[in-house]
Amino acid sequence: MLRYFRRQTAEKGVIFWASLLLFIGVLILFSASKGVLAKEGIFLKQCLWIIIATIAGVFIKKIDYRDFQRIAPLLYFIISLLLIAVLFLGSAGASRWIRLGIFNLQPSEFAKLITVITLAAYLAEKDIKRFPVLIVSLFIVGIPFLLVLKQPNLGTAFIFIVIFFAIIYEAGATRRQIITLFMLGLLSSPFMWFIMRPYQRERILTFLNPMRDPLGKGYNLIQSIITIGSGGLFGKGFLRGTQTKLAFLPEYHTDFIFCAFAEEFGFIGVIVLLGIYFMFFKSIVEVIYYTRERFARLLATGILVMFIAHVVINTGMTMGLFPVVGIPLPFISYGGSSLMVSLISVVIVANIKENTIMF
């Protein structure tokens, strides 16, 4: 009886907590739209994306998640083509978006979820302890990783690495395999410095010492920390943020949306927000715990780690704990592609719960 109750709580929890986070995101974006960015119509665009994503979610909710296992190769092929196409058709400086009328499509956001689906589908029927299986798994993640890195989008590329290790661990990879891969990655990391773009190197150096260029490369990070600190214990109040409203902090509606929230709701508000994220993660963990189907467990694990990585990296970079990278805060940051992938991922987890026999 207790297990049944916890199972129902997990099923409703993942939708409930995601909806609550989405509501918070709408509130803070409404506040952000009252600043100098009001002319961009970010609030109305986000509301439209919510409607589109909800319709997509309702459609996907009717699909058995096992169908994704069957069509995983097709999805992987399509997203690979889009990642290649964006290198030639991309807009807005770095080649990350494909222009679709008034909207921008970011294939790298969808690539993360599709890579999770593809890797989970492959390892659901293979033994990761076999060397050829491990190599194929590396290729599955490596292709989108390299294409996203080429855009260049170092932050998103890093998410693929986290997803890879999480899924192979859940699939039963040995400690020796994981340590060997980790050490190889660690030893090869210095070579990344030589293939980075100049502005990416500057981000690393700025992370180590923001004051080396306080009015240039270090400006965003310095203003981010100031904005968070200005919120104090209880915040300045809803719609009363000054650092964001007056645009002292750039990109406060996307990558630095956490700062806008901290300024208006303070330390207490941040604790509440992180608590909601924790409950959201916990609801997915419970789904993973109760499902006995291998593909479902691997798929939910990849989705969970994808969300956790986004929250940790986004909040960490705004506080100076990580280099500044273009990682959105799930359900909160402005951006249609990120929102669409987040809602679809939640629907898939809920679908796993409904269609898997659990004990």
Buried (B, 14 or more C-beta within 10 A) or exposed (E): EEEEEBBEBBBEBBBBBBEBBBEBBBBBBBBBBBBEBEEEEBBEBBBBBBEBBBEBBEEBBEBEBBEBBEBBEEBBEBBBEBBBEBEEEBEEEBBBBBEEEEBBBBBBBBBBBBBBBBBBBBBBEBEBEEEEBBEBBBEBBBBBBEBBBBBBBBBBBBBBBBBBBBBBBBBEBEEEBEEEBEEEEEEEEEEBEEEBEEEBEBBBBBBEEBEEBEEEBBBBBBBBBBBBBBBEEEBBEEEEBEBBBEEBBBBBBBBBBBBBBBBBBBBEBBEEBEEBBEBBBBBBBBBBEBBEBBBBBBBBBBBBBBBBBBBBBBBBBBBBEBBBBBBBBBBBBBBBBBBBBBBBBBBBBBBBBEBBEBE
